[in-house]
Amino acid sequence: MGHRSFVRLVFRRLWALLSSAILTIVGFYALLANKGRSWLIAADLIAAAGLFYIAVFLAWRDERKERIQAEQRALVMPRPKIVPIDWGKRLDRTGLIVRNDGEPAFDIFISEPIHIGGASLTFLNRTRSGLAKPEGELLLEAHIKLSSGTVTSGYALRDVMIEAKQETIAIDIRYRDFNGRSYTTPCEVVKEFWENGLRVRLRFD
């Protein structure tokens, strides 16, 4: 839900609360207790402020419920699911290895640029046309442009991370389904302690 939609929901909730009997009860009490005009204005303002906070909470609750329901529907609907497997080498090429655990995925690409200190990580043939589950694994070949301007293969990623004192690198894999709906798999490359040790895991922001 966008910001404007949330604001509209807040005011819709607030209008419903203001239309309730709460302010009427405050006015009726002021009449019975013989309260002055200033007291009534102050009481109405306090009540309105309280109702506003209640409206914000109710709007947040509705938005959260709607989002959870949408996520649950997305989980059960057939959809492509690109999953990161490893940062590895295939023949003489190195990069991010992925597979598809769902429906066919199209227009697979990595969001760039990805900065590692003064270097930048890029992916060759940035957009892949597609990947279906029976096709198995796909290598998204990577190159690193160093601060000196030299370009090296993705095999040097761990050394570049060490030099930049960076433990993880965030990577977003983006793709679409047959109907054009967009999806993102957030993941990260993690530097391990052992030599050449890199592993890939899903990222939960």
Buried (B, 14 or more C-beta within 10 A) or exposed (E): BEEEEBEEBBEBBBEEBBEEEBBEEBBEEBEEEEBEEEEBEEBBEEBBEEBBEBBBEBBBEBBEEEEEEEEEEEEEEEBBBBBBBBBBBEEEBBBBBBBBEBBBBBBBBBBEEBEBEEBBBBBEEEEBEBBEBEEEBBBBBBBBBBEEEEEBBBBBBBEBBEBBEBEEBEBBBBBBBEEEEEBEBBBBBBBEEEEEEBEBEEBEE
